[in-house]
Amino acid sequence: MTFTSHMDTALAEARAAAARGEVPVGAVIVSPSGEIVAQAGNRTRERNDPTAHAEILALRAACAAAGSERLPGHALYVTLEPCAMCAAAIAAARIARLYFGAADPKSGGVLHGARVFMHPQAHHAPEVYDGLAATECAGLLRTFFAARR
């Protein structure tokens, strides 16, 4: 099987989030057969909902489409290292592979901070691949925050 990245779609979602005034993070969930089943960008401000991160919204949509709270075999592409809340949701959903772009030393929950998947309490730990399109993902975030300073 040939690897196909879906980070371009996640980046498009991140750009759309930025255009809405949201922190530019985008997420895409891909089925075991390689089909995009959900995609989302941050909507915390729009929805007045601190849980409306791109990953959570994509997980909700993918689970609804699957008719299940679990997504075994699915992959998640996200432009920024997931926070602890999102990492816990990823574990609960049994995502098989997590691909993320920019590292988040301040608020990340996968390779930084809480390191959710490394705890014995984690119900599941996906395969983690970091640094996918990292320069572009980080640049989008830097540009967004520089414009607000």
Summary of the structure (lengths in Angstrom):
residues: 149
radius of gyration: 14.1
end to end distance: 45.1
largest distance: 45.1
contacts: 517
relative contact order: 0.17
helix: 38%
strand: 18%
